[in-house]
Amino acid sequence: EKRRGVAGTVFVHKYAGYLADQGLSLEDIKNKIESFIPKIKSIGMALTSPMVPTTGKYSFDIDDNEMEIGIGIHGEKGLHREAIQPVDVIIKRLLDELLKEVKDQSLIVMVNGMGGTPLSELNIVAKYLNQQFQEHDIAAKQWFVGDYMTSLDMQGFS
């Protein structure tokens, strides 16, 4: 029903752990996390479905010339499919969707691999994302690029 993200949950877990290390009570951690979660915005795309180890089957079928937009953390089908576009076009398309909700001009950014995307390609995504940020006067205060929350061997990113 809604756009799904993938790696935003990593920030939630890390922040909760940090707060626990600071000695906050469970109630205080819960309150801080609940105010933090709405600030996280994420969107993913995939070129392939992941192979489910227990079944030996892919979780969904996708044509070679298509990409799935809005995929989920467990390899769920996304919101819709589109024809594959060049990476700079994909980045603009996904960022335009996120900017409908993000108003901050200073962000912490994660380019997350889905398990089957090489780090070199994730860095290309980060490059085009940074170019888009410059066009929108957005500053990335911190970058995280890598496989942080994967969907087995899916080729794509969030």
N, C-alpha and C positions, 0 to 999 in steps of 0.2 A: 504494500500500500504506500509505503514511504521510501524515500531514498535511503539506502543503507551505506554505512561507512564500514571501515574495517579496523584501522589502527588507532582510532581515538581512545579506545579502551586502554591502550598501553599507558597513555598519559594519566588516566584515572588511577590505574594500579600504582604507578610510580609515585604520584602525588600522595595517595593514601599511605604508601610505605614511608615516604618522607615525613608526613605528619605523625605517623606512629613513632618513628625514630626521634621526633622532637618531644615525645611524651604526652601528646594530646590524648584526651579521653576518646573512647570509641564514639560517644555521642558528638563530640566536637569534630572528629574526623568525618563522621557521617554528614554533619551539617555543612562542613566546608566542601566535601565532595559533591553534595547535592547542589551547591551554588556554582561549582566548577563545571559540572557536566554540560549545562546548556551553552557554555562558551565554546565547546568543542564542535567543530564542523568538519565533515568528512564526506568524500564521495569516491567511489572506486570504479574501475573499468577492467574488463577482462577480454582477452583474445581467445582464451581456451577455458574449458571447464576443468576442474580438478578430478583426478582419478581417486575414487574412494577405495581405500585399501581393503576394507571389509567385504566389498562387493566386486572389486576388480572392474567397476564400470565408472564412466564419467557421470557427474551429477546432473548435467544437462548437455544437450547437443547444440552446437553452434557452427554455422557455416564458416568456411575459411575466409570469406570476405566481410565478415561481420564482427562487431564488438558489442559486448554486453555492458550497459551503463547502469551503475547503481548496485553492483553485486554485493553480496553479503559475506560475512566472515567465514561461514561454513560452506561456501561455494554455492549459495542459493542463487537462483536466477535473479537477474537484475530487474530494473524497472522497465527497460525496453532495449531494443537492439537498433544499431545504426550501422551503416556501411563504414568500414575502416577508413580512417582519415590519416593524414600525416600527423606526427606527434604534436607539432605546434598547434594544429587545429584542435586536436583532442584536448590539450591543456587549456586553450582558450575556452572551449565549450564547457569543460568541467569547472573552471574557475568562475566563469560567468554565472553558473548555477550556484556556487558557494557564495559569491558576492551579493546574492539576493538576501543573504542572512548575515553576512559578516560586514560589520561597519568599522571595525578597528583598523587603524593604519599601521599597527605594529603587531606582528604575529610570531608565534613559534610554529614552525612548519615541519611536518613529517611527510616525506615521500617514501611510502611503504611498498615494498615488493610483495607479490602474492605467492612467492615460493618458486616460481619458474622464470622470473625475470632477472637477467644478470644485473649486477651492480652498475656496470658501465651504462646500461640503458636507463636505470633509475637516475643516474647523474645527468643524463640527457634530459629527462623529464624535469629535474631540478633546474637545469639551465633555462629551459623554456618557461618554466613557472616563474623564475626570477625575472625574466624579461617582461612577463605579464605584470608582475608586481611593480616594476619600474614604471610601466605605463599607467598604473592605477595609484601611484604614489604610496605604495605599501612597502614597509620595511620588514624584512625577516630578521628578527632578533636572534634566532637560533634555528639551525637546520639539522634535521635528522634524516639521513638517506640510507635506506637498507631494508632488510627483511626483519621487521619488528613483530608483525602479526600476519601470518601467512594463511593461505587457504590451500594447504598441501602443495601441489605442484602447479597451481594455476598461473598462467602467463597474464600479467596485468599489473596494475598498481592502484594504490589509493592515496 
